Amino acid sequence: MRVALVSCVKSKRSVPTPAGDLYTSTLFLGLRRYAEANADRWYILSAKHGLLDPSEVVAPYEQTLNKMPASARRDWAEEVNSELARVLPADAEVIVLAGERYREGVVPFLRRRGHGVSVPLEGLPFGKQLQFLARGGSVKRSGGTRHPLGAASLELPDSVSGGAPTRVEFDSGRVLSDLTSRTAVLAAMAECDRLGREAFLEKYGFGPARRYFLEHNSRHYDSKAIVGAAYGHQFPDRGPLQSSEFSGGQNTVRRRLEDLGFSLVVLPDVAL
């Protein structure tokens, strides 16, 4: 039996939700898909709640192990390990999809109990983690070589023979041109109106627009943030686009929104 452990993330829905659907970041969505595809069961490592079953309803919270002192992390790990001892079959193999702070006190415990443990994302920077997940568990280098789950070469070297830098191709499988729904853009604007600009930008992880603003019904909206959110409205199974996944400006966001029948204006970067 395989069991996956997935760490929590900062981005969450704003209302109590089953834990498996509470976290909304691109990374978590990729981790969840990977866990569901490669394990018989999966659990969430929550900084606040310890070990969470995905079906357990929890309220949004703001807590992370990354800001906890070592003593608090040890206490957290003891609580999680106690729960793991209760739920894990003796012969379970465990896939740990979590950062260093979340696994530092858990992986040694699992190995002491005799569980086979794999950490597929260990050593991979954030962009390569997304690439790995988007490719279903492989990383592609410029020569076309793929490094599958379980291979030590997942920790890609910084250079190939001859000292030339390795160029890793990033492909999240999600592109701006997929956004084709005017209704999704309208839904994103309505959500911004409901939440307010500051809360909307914080929810989706975007900064304020610098130049281009979407103009609609005499209101102005941060165009890049609206596009990112609209993608999630059109493709709820994929989630919203993150700011790092596409660039703003005339040849990207502006063209996409104008193709959907919207108007953009250039305004100073001020609170709207």
C-alpha positions, -999 to 999 in steps of 0.1 A, spaced: 0 0 0 12 35 -9 4 65 12 13 101 2 18 130 26 12 165 12 22 196 30 -3 225 34 3 259 16 -5 295 23 -32 301 -4 -66 289 9 -103 293 3 -120 318 25 -147 295 40 -146 261 58 -139 235 32 -129 198 31 -91 199 36 -84 183 2 -101 214 -15 -91 241 10 -57 249 -5 -57 267 -38 -21 272 -50 -8 258 -82 18 238 -63 -8 222 -40 -31 213 -69 -2 196 -86 8 178 -54 -28 166 -48 -30 153 -84 3 135 -80 -8 120 -47 -41 108 -60 -24 92 -91 4 75 -73 -9 65 -38 -38 45 -25 -45 71 2 -31 105 10 -31 129 39 -22 166 44 5 178 68 -11 209 83 9 233 104 -22 240 125 -40 207 126 -13 181 122 -23 151 101 -55 159 81 -77 135 61 -87 152 28 -123 148 37 -121 166 70 -137 201 69 -115 228 83 -116 266 84 -90 287 67 -60 295 89 -27 313 88 1 291 102 33 277 88 61 256 102 86 278 84 81 305 110 80 282 141 110 277 164 126 243 164 110 233 197 75 240 183 83 220 151 94 191 173 61 191 192 43 193 159 62 163 145 55 143 176 18 149 172 19 140 135 40 109 141 15 97 167 -13 100 141 8 83 114 15 54 137 -23 50 141 -32 52 105 -3 36 85 -3 -1 78 30 -17 88 39 -24 52 30 10 38 53 28 14 52 65 20 56 93 -6 65 126 11 55 156 -9 66 183 16 93 209 22 122 204 46 105 218 77 75 195 73 95 164 67 125 169 90 108 153 120 86 129 101 108 111 76 133 97 102 103 84 123 89 66 92 122 50 84 127 39 120 93 21 117 106 3 86 85 21 60 99 27 26 101 65 21 105 84 -11 109 122 -14 104 129 -51 108 167 -49 139 168 -27 165 191 -40 143 206 -67 138 244 -67 102 257 -70 101 260 -108 114 225 -113 89 212 -87 60 226 -108 76 212 -140 80 177 -124 43 177 -113 30 190 -146 49 162 -164 34 136 -142 66 129 -124 95 136 -147 119 165 -154 129 172 -190 163 186 -199 172 203 -232 184 171 -247 150 155 -243 160 133 -214 133 126 -188 141 117 -152 113 96 -137 101 93 -102 125 75 -79 157 82 -99 185 99 -80 190 121 -110 158 140 -101 183 163 -83 195 176 -117 232 186 -119 240 222 -127 259 213 -158 263 187 -185 295 173 -199 318 201 -210 306 224 -183 277 239 -203 248 249 -181 218 226 -182 187 243 -196 155 230 -180 123 236 -200 95 248 -178 61 237 -190 32 239 -165 7 226 -190 -13 258 -186 -10 287 -210 -27 321 -212 -41 314 -247 -63 287 -231 -84 315 -216 -113 318 -241 -143 326 -219 -156 361 -216 -179 348 -189 -149 337 -168 -135 372 -170 -168 388 -159 -169 363 -130 -134 374 -119 -144 410 -120 -175 403 -100 -153 384 -74 -130 414 -72 -160 437 -66 -172 414 -39 -139 409 -21 -124 444 -27 -92 451 -46 -67 444 -18 -83 411 -7 -86 400 -43 -50 406 -51 -39 389 -19 -61 359 -26 -45 353 -60 -10 364 -52 -7 394 -76 7 428 -70 -11 460 -81 -11 468 -119 15 493 -130 2 504 -163 -26 484 -179 -61 483 -163 -92 466 -175 -121 490 -179 -156 477 -175 -188 495 -165 -168 527 -155 -147 506 -131 -110 497 -134 -94 464 -126 -58 451 -123 -57 433 -157 -31 406 -149 -48 396 -117 -82 394 -134 -68 372 -161 -51 349 -136 -84 345 -116 -105 342 -148 -84 312 -158 -94 295 -126 -131 303 -132 -129 288 -167 -109 258 -155 -117 251 -119 -100 217 -120 -67 235 -130 -70 264 -107 -60 301 -113 -29 311 -131 -1 323 -108 17 356 -115 49 337 -123 32 317 -150 27 345 -175 38 380 -182 16 411 -183 16 438 -209 6 447 -244 14 415 -262 0 391 -236 -27 402 -212 -39 431 -232 -42 411 -264 -60 383 -246 -86 406 -230 -91 426 -262 -97 394 -281 -125 387 -256 -141 421 -262 -128 440 -233 -110 474 -232 -78 483 -215 -66 517 -204 -33 531 -191 -36 546 -157 -12 555 -129 -7 528 -103 -30 541 -76 -56 525 -53 -89 522 -72 
